Amino acid sequence: MLVHATLLQSENRVGDIAMELLDLAPRQRWSSLAARATSHPNEIRAADPSGLTSLHWACFNRPPLSAVRALLDNAKQYETENDSTGGEYADARPQQLPLVALADTHGTTSLHAACSSHASPQVVAALVESYPPSVRMQDEMGWSSLHYLCGTAFASTIFSEIEGRESLESVKILIRTDQQCVEIVDYEGKTALDLLCEVMGAHHDPGWQFGRRRIRTSRQHNGVGVATAAVEEMDLNGTRRSESTAEECFWSLAKELITAMYCSSKAQYIESGDVPQVLHQCLALRVPADLIRYVLARYPEQAYEVHSNNDSKQLPLHIVACTNTHTGTTVNDILIANPGAAKMRDGEGKLPLQRAIESKRTWNNGPCTLLCAYPDALGACRLDCTYYPFILSKTLRNTSQATKSISLTTAFRILRAKPDLVEQQSHDG
């Protein structure tokens, strides 16, 4: 006997008994839908002209778990019974996609529908459990279920504490199922974290930057152009305020995504919880610059911390200088938070300016700022790294023809800033 046959029928209305599943699901007749799934399981996989099944329609309308279970369990049992009575040709039948994997004409699956429509974490868990690979499935825009949770569901629940917590729990379910789902990019190259940051910024005026935490700078007289960071939490009247529900929900979701992205890039797994050295993790990833600025404002002390999981014992300024992932704006933000970092050597004895040169950063994308912050950096390099030919070779080595002119510009600027590099070589040579 098929499951869920004894579900309550109190919601049945006149005419429900004659309706098919594709009629009941959009009308949210949940008890009637569960009963119909039991008595007519052959209708469960039926789709409308747009390719939407009854499970799609149910997930678009925040269904109770019992209704989703009725569709999933009866579909599975119906397929099992058909396979067992198929005779000698049963094995020759083409393999059907699982119910959760069925997509409409836009590539939308029922898990996409659930994640975009604020379905409960229990419903999301049931769908994922039914077919775990659905976590990685993308629609015609390249959006995965995680994209929908962060880009659509959170946008509509940004001021709801309860629904914000439910979104967080659903995110955890997807990440626990497949941690690498955080790396999926849509057809515009955006991750779920990118969408989350866009949504957070779009719901507030331009002056509201991730919780109105601003970095206030004042120029020093020595031309360095950096100063200590001051974090302000202000409302529109200029008075201090507590963290908003929206910001709390945003940061809870962002921490989960950042941790998963970092662990995935390192082939590690860390249970969800407070993110250790979140600034360092962000700098090792491709994340929005505004998010890094927000993290700096939230955890200014981390700008002074050596990376605990890095053998090179690097500060955040070293980390950002080592890659071309982040712009010169991020380099400047970190210098504002920790001006003295430009003079600090990492575990290999290298200054941030050396790291920037070796990573082939363009002149205005870090080296200029770092040299202004510590003008004596070129002279303070170790002897085998001070000469102009070394700088030139570092900027041109393994460089494509298209970027050699940019690298030459960097080399020229450095030589112009300290022309005695060539003289020093000739004297020492």
C-alpha positions in Angstrom: 0.0 0.0 0.0 1.3 3.5 -0.9 2.4 5.8 2.0 0.6 8.8 3.4 -2.9 7.3 2.7 -4.1 8.3 6.1 -3.3 12.0 6.1 -6.0 14.3 7.4 -8.6 15.3 4.9 -10.0 18.2 6.8 -8.9 20.7 4.2 -10.7 18.9 1.4 -13.1 21.2 -0.4 -15.9 20.6 -2.8 -14.4 19.7 -6.1 -10.9 18.8 -4.8 -11.5 15.2 -5.3 -11.8 15.7 -9.1 -8.7 17.9 -9.3 -5.4 16.6 -10.5 -2.1 17.3 -8.7 -1.2 20.1 -11.1 -4.4 21.8 -10.0 -4.1 21.2 -6.3 -0.5 22.3 -5.8 -0.9 25.9 -7.0 -4.1 26.2 -4.9 -2.2 25.0 -1.8 -4.7 22.3 -1.0 -2.1 20.3 0.9 -4.2 17.5 2.4 -6.0 16.9 -0.9 -2.7 16.9 -2.7 -1.2 14.3 -0.3 -4.3 12.1 -0.7 -4.2 12.5 -4.5 -0.5 11.7 -4.6 -1.3 8.4 -2.8 -4.3 7.5 -5.0 -2.8 8.7 -8.3 1.0 8.5 -8.1 1.2 8.4 -11.9 0.4 12.1 -11.9 3.4 13.2 -9.8 5.8 13.4 -12.7 3.3 15.1 -15.0 4.3 18.7 -16.0 2.4 21.7 -17.4 3.4 23.4 -20.7 6.2 25.3 -18.9 7.7 22.0 -17.5 6.5 22.6 -13.9 5.5 19.6 -11.9 3.3 19.4 -8.9 6.4 19.4 -6.8 7.6 22.6 -8.4 4.2 24.3 -7.7 4.2 23.0 -4.1 7.7 24.3 -3.5 6.8 27.8 -4.9 4.1 28.0 -2.2 5.9 27.2 1.1 4.4 23.8 1.5 4.2 21.8 4.7 6.8 19.0 5.0 4.0 16.4 4.9 2.9 17.5 1.4 6.4 17.3 0.0 7.0 13.9 1.6 3.8 12.6 0.1 5.0 13.6 -3.4 8.6 12.3 -2.9 7.7 9.1 -1.2 4.8 8.1 -3.4 6.8 8.9 -6.6 9.7 6.7 -5.4 7.4 3.8 -4.4 5.5 4.1 -7.7 8.7 3.9 -9.7 9.9 1.0 -7.6 6.7 -1.0 -8.1 6.7 -0.4 -11.8 10.3 -1.6 -12.1 9.5 -4.7 -10.1 6.6 -5.6 -12.4 8.2 -4.6 -15.7 9.1 -8.2 -16.7 12.1 -9.1 -18.8 12.2 -5.6 -20.4 12.3 -3.7 -17.1 16.1 -3.3 -17.2 16.0 -2.0 -20.8 13.9 1.0 -19.9 15.7 4.4 -20.0 16.7 5.6 -16.6 14.4 8.4 -15.3 15.7 11.5 -13.6 14.8 11.7 -10.0 11.7 13.9 -9.3 13.8 16.6 -7.7 16.1 16.8 -10.7 13.2 17.5 -13.2 13.6 21.1 -14.5 11.2 23.4 -16.3 11.9 25.2 -19.6 14.1 27.7 -17.7 16.1 25.0 -15.9 14.4 25.6 -12.6 14.2 22.5 -10.3 12.0 22.1 -7.3 15.0 22.8 -5.0 15.5 26.1 -6.9 11.8 26.8 -6.3 12.0 26.0 -2.6 15.1 28.1 -2.0 13.7 31.1 -3.8 10.3 31.0 -2.0 11.3 30.8 1.6 10.5 27.1 2.0 11.3 25.8 5.5 14.7 24.2 6.2 12.9 20.9 6.7 11.5 21.0 3.2 14.9 21.9 1.8 16.5 19.1 3.7 13.9 16.6 2.3 14.5 17.7 -1.2 18.3 17.5 -0.9 18.1 14.1 0.8 16.0 12.8 -2.0 18.7 13.7 -4.6 21.9 15.3 -3.2 23.4 16.2 -6.7 20.5 18.7 -7.1 22.6 21.1 -4.9 24.9 21.7 -7.9 22.2 22.0 -10.6 22.0 25.4 -12.3 19.2 27.1 -14.2 19.4 29.1 -17.4 21.0 32.0 -15.5 23.6 29.7 -13.9 22.0 30.1 -10.5 22.3 27.2 -8.1 20.0 26.7 -5.1 22.6 28.6 -3.0 22.4 31.5 -5.4 18.6 31.6 -4.9 18.9 31.5 -1.1 21.3 34.4 -1.0 20.0 36.4 -4.0 16.3 36.0 -3.7 15.1 34.5 -0.5 17.3 36.7 1.6 16.3 39.8 -0.3 12.6 39.3 0.7 13.4 38.4 4.3 16.1 40.9 5.0 14.1 42.5 7.9 12.7 39.3 9.3 14.7 37.7 12.1 12.8 34.4 12.0 13.0 34.0 8.2 16.6 35.1 8.3 17.4 32.3 10.7 15.6 29.8 8.4 17.7 31.0 5.4 20.8 30.5 7.4 19.8 26.9 8.3 19.0 26.2 4.7 22.4 27.5 3.7 24.0 25.1 6.2 22.1 22.2 4.8 23.3 22.9 1.3 26.9 23.4 2.4 26.9 20.2 4.6 25.6 18.3 1.6 28.3 19.6 -0.9 30.8 22.2 0.5 32.0 23.0 -3.0 28.6 24.4 -4.0 29.9 27.8 -2.6 32.3 27.9 -5.6 29.6 27.7 -8.3 29.4 30.9 -10.4 26.5 32.0 -12.5 26.8 33.0 -16.1 27.9 36.5 -15.0 30.7 35.0 -12.9 29.1 35.7 -9.6 29.1 33.4 -6.6 26.3 33.2 -4.0 28.4 35.4 -1.7 28.6 38.0 -4.4 24.8 38.0 -4.7 24.4 38.2 -0.9 26.6 41.3 -0.8 24.7 42.9 -3.7 21.4 42.3 -2.0 22.5 43.7 1.3 23.8 46.9 -0.4 20.7 47.3 -2.6 18.3 47.6 0.3 19.9 50.7 1.8 20.8 54.2 0.7 24.3 54.6 -0.8 25.7 55.9 2.5 24.8 52.7 4.3 27.8 50.5 3.7 27.3 47.1 5.4 25.9 48.4 8.6 27.1 52.0 8.4 30.5 50.9 9.6 32.9 53.4 8.0 36.6 53.7 8.0 37.5 57.4 8.7 41.0 58.4 7.5 43.2 61.4 8.1 46.3 62.2 6.0 49.6 62.2 7.8 52.1 65.0 7.1 54.9 62.7 6.0 53.2 62.0 2.7 52.5 58.4 3.6 48.8 59.0 3.1 47.5 56.5 5.7 46.2 56.8 9.2 44.6 54.7 11.9 41.1 53.4 11.2 38.1 54.5 13.2 35.0 52.3 13.1 31.7 54.2 13.5 28.3 52.7 14.0 25.9 55.5 13.3 22.3 55.9 12.5 21.0 58.7 10.3 20.9 61.1 13.3 24.5 60.4 14.1 23.9 58.5 17.3 25.5 55.1 18.0 23.2 52.2 17.3 23.0 48.4 17.9 23.5 45.9 15.2 20.3 45.6 13.0 18.5 42.4 12.3 19.3 42.8 8.7 23.0 43.1 9.4 23.0 40.2 11.8 21.3 37.9 9.2 23.7 39.1 6.6 26.8 38.5 8.6 25.6 35.0 9.8 25.1 34.0 6.2 28.4 35.6 5.0 30.4 33.7 7.7 29.0 30.4 6.6 29.9 31.1 2.9 33.3 32.5 3.7 34.3 29.5 5.8 33.0 27.0 3.2 34.8 28.8 0.4 38.1 28.9 2.2 37.9 25.3 3.3 36.9 24.2 -0.1 39.9 26.0 -1.6 42.2 24.2 0.9 40.5 20.8 0.6 39.5 21.0 4.2 36.3 20.7 6.2 35.4 22.8 9.2 32.2 22.6 11.2 30.1 25.8 11.1 30.7 28.3 13.8 32.7 31.4 14.4 35.2 32.0 11.6 38.8 32.3 12.9 40.7 35.1 11.2 37.9 35.9 8.8 39.9 38.8 7.3 42.7 36.5 6.3 40.3 34.0 4.7 38.6 36.8 2.7 41.9 38.0 1.3 42.7 34.5 0.1 39.4 34.4 -1.8 37.7 36.3 -4.6 35.2 38.3 -2.5 33.7 41.8 -3.0 35.9 44.7 -1.9 33.1 46.1 0.2 32.9 42.9 2.2 36.6 43.1 3.0 36.1 46.7 4.1 33.2 45.6 6.3 35.3 42.8 7.9 38.1 45.3 8.5 35.7 47.6 10.3 34.2 44.7 12.3 37.5 43.1 13.3 40.1 45.9 13.1 42.5 43.9 15.3 42.9 41.2 12.7 44.8 43.6 10.5 47.7 43.1 13.0 47.4 39.3 13.3 49.8 36.9 11.5 47.9 34.2 9.6 47.8 31.2 11.9 47.4 28.7 9.0 50.1 30.2 6.7 53.7 28.8 6.8 55.0 32.2 5.6 53.7 33.9 8.7 52.0 36.7 6.8 50.0 39.7 7.8 46.9 40.6 5.9 48.9 43.2 3.9 51.3 40.4 2.7 48.4 38.2 1.7 46.7 40.8 -0.4 50.0 41.8 -2.0 50.7 38.2 -3.0 47.8 38.0 -5.4 46.1 40.0 -8.1 42.6 39.0 -6.9 42.0 42.3 -5.0 42.5 45.9 -6.2 44.7 48.6 -4.9 41.7 49.9 -3.0 41.8 46.9 -0.7 45.6 47.4 -0.3 44.9 50.9 0.8 42.1 49.8 3.2 44.4 47.4 5.0 47.1 50.1 5.2 44.6 52.4 6.8 43.8 49.8 9.4 47.5 48.9 10.1 49.8 51.6 8.7 52.9 49.9 10.1 52.3 46.7 8.1 54.2 48.2 5.1 57.4 47.9 7.2 56.8 44.4 8.4 58.5 41.3 6.9 56.8 38.0 6.6 58.2 34.6 7.6 60.4 34.6 4.5 61.8 38.0 5.3 59.9 39.8 2.5 58.2 43.1 2.7 54.7 43.7 1.2 56.2 45.7 -1.6 58.4 42.8 -2.6 55.4 40.5 -2.6 53.5 42.9 -4.8 56.3 43.1 -7.3 56.7 39.3 -7.5 53.0 38.9 -8.0 53.2 41.3 -11.0 50.8 43.8 -9.6 50.4 46.9 -11.8 51.8 50.2 -10.5 48.5 51.7 -9.4 47.2 48.4 -8.1 49.3 48.2 -5.0 53.1 49.0 -5.5 52.5 52.7 -5.6 50.6 52.8 -2.3 53.0 50.4 -0.6 56.0 52.5 -1.7 54.4 55.7 -0.5 53.6 54.0 2.8 57.2 52.9 3.3 59.6 54.9 1.0 62.6 53.1 2.3 61.2 49.7 1.3 63.4 49.3 -1.8 66.6 50.0 0.2 65.4 47.7 3.1 65.1 44.7 0.8 67.7 41.9 1.2 70.7 42.4 -0.9 69.8 39.8 -3.5 66.4 41.6 -4.0 67.4 45.3 -4.1 68.8 45.8 -7.6 66.9 47.2 -10.5 67.6 44.1 -12.8 66.0 41.9 -10.1 62.9 44.1 -10.1 62.8 44.1 -13.9 63.2 40.3 -14.1 60.5 39.8 -11.5 58.1 41.9 -13.4 58.8 40.4 -16.8 59.4 36.8 -15.9 56.6 34.5 -17.3 54.7 37.6 -18.4 52.6 37.6 -21.6 53.3 40.1 -24.3 50.0 41.9 -23.6 51.1 42.7 -20.0 54.8 43.4 -20.5 54.2 47.1 -21.1 52.3 47.3 -17.7 55.1 45.4 -16.0 57.7 47.8 -17.6 55.7 50.7 -16.2 56.0 49.3 -12.7 59.7 48.7 -13.1 60.2 52.3 -14.5 58.2 53.8 -11.6 60.3 51.9 -9.1 63.5 52.9 -10.7 62.3 56.5 -10.9 61.5 56.4 -7.2 64.9 55.2 -6.3 67.4 55.6 -9.2 70.4 54.8 -7.0 69.4 51.1 -7.3 71.4 50.9 -10.5 74.3 52.9 -9.0 74.2 50.6 -6.0 74.6 47.6 -8.3 77.5 49.1 -10.2 79.3 49.9 -7.0 78.7 46.5 -5.5 79.3 44.6 -8.8 
